[in-house]
Amino acid sequence: MALATCITKYVRVSPRKARLVLNLVRGKPVLQAMTQLSHTKDKAGRALRKTIESAVANAENNAEANRDDLYVKEIRIDAGPCFTRAWARSKGRRSMIKRKTSHFVVAVDKIQDKKKG
C-alpha cells in the first residue's frame, strides 16, 4: 500500500507523449525525480512534477513522512476524454481532430532499507 497518492485529471497532453516523460522517473527517489523533471522541456514534465510535489505534500502532512525518505512507488498515465474539433477540407468536407487529455496518478512510499529486508 502506498503512503500517499495524488491524481491530476484532464491534463491537455497526449498520453503517449506523457508516458515518454513518465519513464524517466519511475521508481526513483523523489528528490532525484524532481531534479530530472525540472530539466525536462516537455509540457508533461511540468504537470508531472506538480503531481509528484502534491503527493509528497500529502505524505508529509498526512503520514508525517520526510521528503528525503520517499520514492515514486507507482506512476501511471491514463487516457482521458478527447475533445473533437473539425478541420476544413476541400469540397465542403471536414476532417476530425482529436485533442487528447491525460490523467496522472502518482503514489509515493518510504524507502525500505535493504539490510532490514
Secondary structure by P-SEA (a helix, b strand, c coil): ccccccccccccccaaaaaaaaaacccccaaaaaaaaaacccaaaaaaaaaaaaaaaaaacccccccccccccbbbbbbcbbbbbbbbbcccbbbbbbbccbbbbbbbbcccccccc
